[in-house]
Amino acid sequence: MVQFKLPKNSKINQGLTFKIKEKVNSLKILKVYRWDPEKNENPRIDEYELDKKKCGPMVLDALIKIKNEIDSTLTFRRSCREGVCGSCAMNIDGINTLACLKPIDEIKGDVKIYPLPHMKVIKDLVPDLTKAYEQLASIKPWLQTNKNNQNSSLDRLKIKKQSPEKREKLDGKWECVLCFCCTTSCPSYWWNSDEYLGPAVLLQASRWVNDSRDEERKSRLREINDSLKLYKCHSIMNCTRSCPKGLNPAKAIADLKKAIVTDL
């Protein structure tokens, strides 16, 4: 019988424990994934005890308190703290989400925090999103003009108006903050990330395809009309379940497939 073994350096060890000296009634324990590429050591799980009464309500508040007051070596991304930038995306309590939008009180028991799954880890809770951003750039996420429709260079300076009805077609798409929670929850992306664009990028593609001001709708559809780029989506719906902004990438992908059939 074939036996499969994980590499020795993939085993996650028990790490350090940081306890509160005084007795508290609102104790919360955070179990955080730690890995430092500069050290020849396996990943570990460090445990931090916090007094919830002396901490903000969100998981990001707890991480910032740990960083500032307990363990300055902890590394994670964060910026706006308002669910707008997408920087603090991580796996919390088994679900990909934004740490700034996840209330601590929603989590029963210990708070388990890992980096986004199936991505290379740069350090601790920081994933390497290089490939994801390259895929985003490939769909040309900006308004394009058709050069054949331009009579002069002044045409480029004309205001492109958009009716409220046409603007509504972008709702549910423009709100994406590119946190990649959906992409890293998608099994199809886990196994085909070299070619499959993933839910977040395809949601962005849908946003530009449906913008009435863009003049390259058909060329955009032709570009993504590919068995690997688009059709590796099997409507598993993990993307929609994990979106911290409540968006529906699965529907956007289905709309792209429909548009290819009807428009090309």
C-alpha angles and dihedrals in degrees: 000000000000114000122203121206129184118232113269092242092057094066113107113225132202108264138191126322121217110197131192111243098211125060115257134185096212101053119165126182122211118199107200130188112237130189130158117195091203092063123069092228137115120254115272141192115238120198123217125189115211136182104230091206090063095047138067120261099254132075089241089057089056093049091049090050090051091048094048102038112017115025119008092185093072110112128203140137123253139147127147100027087207103090092256106103101043092218099127097057112146142138109273122180089346096307129100108237145129114282091215091059098042113093115217091221091062090067118083114213123349120000108240114199127187134162119263107293127253094018127110111260119231094188135331107320096355115105125198106249096175094114093046092053091048088054090048091053090051092067092054098235097207137079113281129200126210107241091205089064094054117097094182142357088264090070089072090061096054118114112250107216123205127197120229089246093056091043090057090064088071094057112113090028110057091054091071110118095193095241088145092221088133096047094050091049093055116101090201089058092046091061101031105033093131092067111008109086095213132223099288095053093042090051087054090047089054090051092058096038089057096045107110091207092062116093099195101067095130094045090051091052092048090051095056095037091107133127091233105030095052114001096059084083108105097181094250087154096217087124094059093044093053101043106118090202094056094244126148111230091167091062091047090053091049089051090053091053090049092048091052090055095046102036106036 
